[in-house]
């Protein structure tokens, strides 16, 4: 079996979308002749925990860990207090929102320090120790290929140096862009720091053997920046997760709540950030609830995951507080169950122009649930195109209030008539098994090109 070293910051028991991509690849790669060797911190900063993901890791996966020092504890000392955010269930977490919304002096200070003192990100102090450790490890336990998953982009800098020094081919996997990520412009970077980011990004792009992107639009951006081949491997859904969720709903409705099967559930799962607040949705729902007592009685807004306080405030202002259930952070398996039991799923992007190119990971799980999706963002952006192509729902501009209201009323009428049917479109291209096969093909392609290069020399 060929061995691939996967350098990733996010790994169980860490929860959230950042961990699932490579957990799923690692789950299916051994069936395709590749043994994953995962290198990850032993003491990462956990913003969420999901131990259920550990059960998905097959015995063939080798996990190696080393200690990481991160500056968050130091920042707490500098600020003299522990700062909480509605996004976090951890009272010790310091969360400085990297967006355009107004911030306190302390938050601005922390953001400036984060952007200009820790390059490319606050995990940069793990780069040199990791290079030293991995070079020693790989002399004893060789691998055929290296993959780095980012952000954080420090993972790519570790992989780049190890690859160059040891002659091991390397694939860089961008779950999100680097300098074209929406929050990059909010980092309060100096001109010097910005140039450093751009130079590091260019080195990573040029020195990798292959670049993988999760979005077609981001893929095109990278192709303009380098001659290194750029391939597309999106995020996806695991059909086994969906089947398990449906089985659990079928055999244990009481655990979910029998009354919920009679409700028009409008569901959001995952992090619900304030800069992705669909204000018009709450306004429309409030108007319909005011006009239609049955709608108010039979509709529930279920928030499944960490939700910013600004969103909860907007819901309350719209008169929807009594119709809302805030479940907080839940395990991935529970989130999938909520998706499958939804009447309608809502999927807002961030109110940033760069998000036009974004494909959020939960989009594909939403598709797999077969429930109608209402997206918010650019209807002709990457997400909007997939929702339209899969006939999974509609994507609305943030201010398209009239068409949004018409769609909510249409779905409500179908629900009342018992005709809110599941989508039957073929979405197999986004299955985790199919995507893992594609990734394994790229692994083999890089090895073959490397072998051919050696043969020619």
N, C-alpha and C positions, 0 to 999 in steps of 0.2 A: 504494500500500500504506500502510495506517495504521501509525503508529509508537507503540510502548509502551515506556516507560522502566521497566526492572525493577531495583530497588535491592536487592541481595542481598550478604551477606557471603560466602556459600559459592558458589564457582564453580571449575571445573577450573583448575589441577590439584588443587584440594582434593578429597579423597575422602569417602566416608561418605554416610549417608542424607540429610543436610541439603542436599546439593548436587543430588541427583537430581531432585527435584520440578521445579525451574525449568529444568534442563537438558532434561528431557523436554518441558516445555511449549514451550521455545524451539525444540526440534527440529521440532515440528509446527505452530507458530503461523504461519510463513510460508505454508503451504499454505492457511491460512484467512484470508489477507489482512492479517496483522499482522506487521510487522517488529520483532523484539525489539532493544532497545538496552539492554545490560546494563551497569550501573554497579556496580563491585566493587573491593575494595582490590587494589593491585598487590603488596603484601607482607603478606598475612594470616598469622596464626599457624596453621601447618599441623599438625594432629594426625594427619593421614593424607594420602597422595597417591595419586591414581589418574589417570594420564595417559590411560588408555583412554577416559575420558569425553570428552576433547577431540575425539575423532573423531566424536562424535555431534552436534556443533554445526554447523549448516549455514552456508554462506557468507553468507546474508542477515543473520545475527546480527552486530550491531555491539557490540563490547565496549570500554568506556572504563574506565580505571583511574586512581586517584590513590593517593598514599602514605598509609598509616595508621600512627599511633603507638599502640601498645598497651602496657599497663603490665607485661606479664609479665617483660620483661627487667629492669625496675626491681625487681620483686618478687624476682627471683633475687639481685640485688645486696643487697637488704634482708636476705634470709635467709642469704646468704653461701654458698649451695650450690645445686646443680642436683638437683632432686628428681625421681625416676623413679616411674612407675606401670606396673603390668603392662598397663594399657590402651594404653600408648603405645610405639611402636617408636622414637620420637625421644628420644635420651638427654638432649636439652636441654629437653624439655617439662616444665613445672610443672603438675601435675594435682592439684587439691584436690577430692576427691570431695564433691559437694554432696548429702549424704544423712545419715541418722541414725547411721551407724557411727562408732565412736570415732576421734578424730583427734589428732594430735600438737599441741603448743603452736604450732608454726610453721604447721601447716595451719589451725588455728583462727584465728590471726592473719591469715593470707592471706585466709581466708574473710570475716572481719569487714571487712577493707580492701576486698575485692572488692564486698561488699554495700553498704557505707555510703559509700565514697569514689568509686565509679564508678557513676553512675546514668544510665540503667537497667542498664548492663552495662559491661564493660571496653572496649567499642568506642565509648564516648560521646565520646571526644576526636576522633573522625572526623566528628561531627555538623556543627559549624560550618564547617570547611573544605569539607565536601561540599556544604553548602547554597550557599556562595559559588561553588564551582566549577560546580555544576549550573545555577544561575541564569544564569551567563554562557554556559555551553554551550547551554542551551535557547533563548536569544535568537537564537543562530546556527542551531541545528538543532532546530526545534520538534518536540514529540511531541504525540500526541492524548490520551495517558493515562499515568498513573504507577501502578506496582504496587510495593509494598514487601513483602519476605518476611522474616519473623522467627519465632523469635529468631535473632540478637540483636535486641532491640526498638529499639535505636538506629536501625536502618534505617527504622522507622516514623516516628521523630522527624525524620529527614532529609526523608522524603517529605511529611510533614504541612506543614512550613514551606515547602517548595518549592511544594507544591500551593496553599497559601493565598496566597502572595506572587505567584504567576504565573497563578492561575485555571485550573489544569489539573486535571481530575477525577482522583481517586485511589482505588484499591482497596487495602485492607490485607489481606494474606494471612498468617494465623496458622498456621504449621506446628505450633505448640504454644501453649497458653495463656500468659498473662502472670502475673498475681497468683494464678491458680489452678493454676499448674504445680506438680508435686509437690515440686520442690526449693525453691520460694519460701520455705517456712516454715523451711528449714534455713540461710538466708543470714545469720542473726544480725543482722537489721535492727533498728535503733532504731525507736521509734514514729514519729519525724519522717520517717525514710527510708521507712518503710512507707507513710505518707500520701503522700509524693512519688510513689512508684510508682503508687499508686491514682489520683492526680490525673492523672499522665501517661497512664496507661492510658485513663482516662475521656476525656481530650482526643482521643486517637487514635481511639477508638471513635466519638465524637460528630462529629468533623470529617471523617472519611472519607466518601466517597460510597457505598461498599459494603464490607462485611466478608466475608471468605471464611474458613471453618473447614474442617479436615480430618476432624472427627468430629461425629456428630449430637449427642452429649451436650455437647460444647464449644459447638456452635452454639446450643443452648438456653441455656447459661449466658450467652453474649454477648447473646442476645436480651433477657434480663432486665436487662441493664446499660445498654442504649442503644436509641434509636429508629431508629438507622441499620439498614438492611436487612442481614441476615446470611444468606449462602448457604453451601451445603455443596458442596465439591469435594474428595473424598478423595484420598489418594495412590493409586497404582495400579501396574500392571505393563505392560511393553512386550512385546508378543507377539514382536516381532523378536528381542529379547534371548533369549527362551525358545527360539525356533526355532533361533537360532544355537548355543545351548548344546546342544540335542539333536543337531543336526547334528555338532557337534564331538565329542560323546560317541559317536555312531554310527561316525564315520570314524576316530577316533583313540583307541580304548579304551586303547591302550598308554600314551598320555600321561597318562591319568587313573589307570591301573593296572588291568589286566585282573582281578586278584584282587579288586578292590573290587566288581565286578559280582556276585560270589558271596557278598558280605558283607551282613549286616543293618546298614546304616549309619544311625546315629542322629545327625542333623546339626543344628548350630546355626550360623547365619551372622550376622555383624555384631558390634557391641559386646556383650559379655557381662559385665554389671556385677554387682558383688558383692551389691547390694541387690535383684537379680533372680535369686538363686541358688536353683534348685529342689532343695533338699536331699533331699526325699522321692524325687525321681527317681533320684538317685545311690544312695540306700538301696535302692530297689526293684531297680534294675539289679544292684547288688551281691548282693542276695539271690538273684535269678534265676541269676546267673552262678555262685554258690556251689552252687546246687541242680542246675544243668544245664550240664555241661561243654561240650556242643555250642553252647549259647548263648554261653558265654565265648569259644569258639574262633571263632565266625562273626559275632560282633557287634563293631562299631567305633563309638566315640563320636568324631565328627569336629567339632572346634571351628574354625570358619572365620571369623577376625576377631580383634579384640583381646579378650582374656579376662583378667579380674581374677584375681590370684593366689589370692584366697580361694576361687574356684570350683575352681581346679586342686587346692587343698588338700582340698576336700570330695570331689572325685573320687578322690583318692589315699586318703583315709580310708575310702572305701567299697570299696577294693580293686580299683578300676577302672583304675588307672594303665596297666597293660599293654594295656588295650583302647582306650586313648585316643590320638588323634592331634591335636596342637595345631598347626594350619597357620599361625596368626598372621594378620596383615592380608594380604588378597589383593585383586586388582582386582575391580571389580563384575562383569565378565564371568565371571571364575573363580567368584565366589560364586554366580552364577546356575547355572553348570554343576554345582556341588556340590548345589544345591537340587534340580535335576532328577534327579541320580543318587542321591538319598537314599532310604532305606527309610522313614524317619520323620523329620519335621522338628519341632524343639522351639522353642516361642516363649513364653518367660517375660516377663511385664511386670515392673515394679518392685513391691516390697512396700510400696506407698504407696496410701492410699485414693483419692487423686486419679487414679491410673492406671486406675481403672474406666472413665473417659471416653476413654482413650487408644486410638488406632489406629496401631500402629507401622507405618512404611512397608513393612517387609519382609513384613508379613502378606499383602499383595496379590501379591508375588512368590512367596511360599509357595503361595498359591492357584493361581497360574499354573503352578507346577511339577506340579500335580495329585497330589502326594504327600500321605499322611496327616499331619495336623498335630496335635501335642499342645501345647495352650496352658496357661499357668499364670496365674491371676488370678481375677477374678470371672466365673463362667460366664455371668452375666446382664449383664456389662459390655459396652462397645461392641465389643471384640474378640471376646468369647465369642459374641455374637449373630451376627456375620458368619461366624465359623467354623461355627456351627450352621446358619445359613441357607444357606451354600454347601455343606453336607454334606461339609466338608473335614476333619473330625476332631472332637476333643473338647477342652473347656477344663476344667481341674480347679482347685479351691481348693488353696492351698498345702499343706494338711495332709490332703488326701483320698488317703491312701496305699493303701487297699484297692482303690478303683475304678481308681486309676492302675495298680496292678500287674495288675489284670485286663485292662486295655486293652493294656498292653505285651505280655502273654502272648497276647492275641487276635491282635495284629498280627504277633507272632513266628510263631505257628502258620500264619497266612495266608502269610507269607514262605516258610516251609519247604515249604508245599504249592504254591508258585508262583502263589498267588491274591491277592497283595497288589496289587490293581488300581488304576489311576489313576481319579481323580474325573472325572466327565463333566458336572458341573453347569455351567450357563451363568453365566459371570462377566464377560461382555463389558462390563457397566456399569463395571467397574474398569480397563478398558484405557486406556492413556495417550492413544490417539487419541480415544476417546470423551470422556475427561475434558478434553482440550484443546479439543474442540469446545464443551463446556459452558463452559469458561473464556472462550473467544472470544465466546460468546453473552452472557456477563456484561459483557465489554468493550463490546460493541455496545449493550447495554442502558444502561450508564452514560453512554455518549456521547449516546444518544438523549435520555435524561432531562436531561442537561446542555443540549443544544440546545433542548429544549422550554422549559427554565427561562429560557434567554436570550431565546427568542421571546416568552415571556409578559411579560418585562420590557421 
